[in-house]
Amino acid sequence: MLTFEKLKSQLTEGNFEGIEDCRTLSDLVEKFVGDDEIIDFYPKGLFVNQRVEFYIFKRDCVLVFSTNRIHSAIKSFKYKDLLAVEYVQSENDGRKRSIDIKFSDETLHLESFADTNYTWSDRFGETISRVFKLLS
């Protein structure tokens, strides 16, 4: 399981594609979220050639942290405004899991195989399963 704490430790000693964006987002998370508030963490776009976004799942909301190197943003989605949650898992490959988290004005889509590389896709899939349990 990749936690926010584990990723933070990798940011000081690691070197990978998108590390600067991850450092920016990590600093932003630390500024606005206490470690004890994080129920789950999903770093969408990590280890693939995509813009990285951090999804922080708290008790009452999900926070989405993003950056484009010009500015950073945080979006908050309250669970009380949640309309539906859809979980899909491949019959042929348990690593392939996705979730659509539907709010009135936006749908958050997480997909284990598209959001990271093959090596990490099983861990991302496990996180998607946990998030579904949290929200349903």
C-alpha positions in Angstrom: 0.0 0.0 0.0 1.3 3.4 -1.0 0.6 5.9 1.8 1.2 9.6 1.7 3.9 9.1 4.3 5.7 6.6 2.2 5.6 8.8 -0.9 6.9 11.8 1.2 9.9 9.7 2.2 10.6 8.8 -1.5 10.5 12.5 -2.4 13.6 13.2 -0.4 15.6 10.2 -1.6 14.1 9.2 -4.9 14.3 10.4 -8.5 11.5 9.7 -10.9 9.4 11.3 -13.6 7.2 14.0 -12.1 9.1 14.3 -8.8 9.0 18.1 -8.8 5.3 18.2 -9.2 5.0 15.6 -6.4 7.1 17.7 -4.1 4.9 20.7 -4.8 1.8 18.8 -4.1 3.2 17.1 -1.0 4.1 20.6 0.4 0.5 21.7 -0.3 -1.0 18.7 1.3 1.1 19.2 4.4 0.0 22.8 4.6 -3.7 22.0 4.5 -4.2 18.4 5.8 -3.0 16.8 9.1 -1.5 13.4 8.8 -4.2 12.0 11.1 -6.9 13.3 8.8 -5.9 11.1 5.8 -7.9 7.9 5.5 -6.5 7.0 2.1 -4.3 8.5 -0.6 -4.3 8.1 -4.4 -1.5 9.7 -6.5 -3.1 9.7 -10.0 -0.6 9.9 -12.8 2.4 8.7 -10.7 5.2 6.9 -12.6 3.5 7.6 -16.0 3.8 10.5 -18.4 0.7 12.3 -17.0 0.0 15.3 -14.9 0.1 14.1 -11.3 -2.9 14.8 -9.0 -3.1 13.8 -5.3 -6.4 12.5 -4.1 -6.7 12.7 -0.3 -9.7 10.9 1.2 -10.7 12.3 4.5 -13.6 11.3 6.8 -16.1 13.8 5.2 -14.6 14.7 1.8 -12.0 14.1 -0.9 -9.5 16.7 -1.7 -7.9 16.9 -5.2 -4.5 18.6 -5.3 -3.1 19.5 -8.7 -0.4 21.7 -10.3 0.6 22.8 -13.7 3.9 24.4 -12.6 2.3 27.8 -13.0 -0.2 27.5 -10.2 -1.5 24.8 -7.9 -5.1 24.1 -7.0 -7.2 22.2 -4.4 -10.7 21.1 -5.0 -12.9 19.8 -2.2 -15.8 17.4 -2.7 -18.0 16.7 0.3 -19.4 13.2 0.7 -22.8 14.7 1.6 -23.0 15.8 -2.0 -22.1 12.4 -3.4 -24.7 11.1 -6.0 -23.3 7.7 -6.9 -20.2 5.5 -6.8 -19.5 3.0 -9.5 -16.7 0.3 -9.1 -15.6 -1.8 -12.1 -13.1 -4.7 -12.0 -11.9 -6.7 -15.0 -12.9 -10.4 -15.1 -9.6 -11.3 -16.7 -7.1 -9.1 -14.8 -7.8 -8.2 -11.1 -5.2 -5.4 -11.4 -7.6 -3.5 -13.7 -10.0 -1.6 -11.5 -11.8 1.7 -11.8 -14.1 3.9 -9.9 -16.3 6.8 -10.8 -17.2 9.1 -7.9 -20.2 11.2 -9.1 -21.0 14.5 -7.6 -23.7 16.9 -9.0 -21.2 19.0 -11.0 -18.2 16.7 -11.6 -17.2 13.0 -11.7 -13.9 11.9 -10.4 -12.5 8.9 -12.4 -9.7 6.7 -11.1 -8.3 3.8 -13.1 -5.6 1.6 -11.8 -4.1 0.6 -15.1 -4.1 4.1 -16.6 -3.1 6.1 -13.6 0.3 4.4 -13.0 2.7 1.9 -14.5 2.2 -1.9 -14.6 4.4 -2.5 -11.5 2.2 -0.2 -9.3 -1.2 -1.0 -10.9 -2.1 -3.7 -8.3 -1.5 -1.3 -5.4 -3.5 1.4 -7.1 -6.3 -1.2 -7.7 -6.3 -2.0 -4.0 -6.7 1.6 -3.1 -9.6 1.9 -5.5 -11.3 -1.0 -3.7 -10.7 0.6 -0.3 -12.1 3.9 -1.6 -15.2 2.2 -2.8 -15.7 0.6 0.6 -15.2 4.0 2.2 -17.8 5.7 0.0 -20.5 3.0 -0.3 
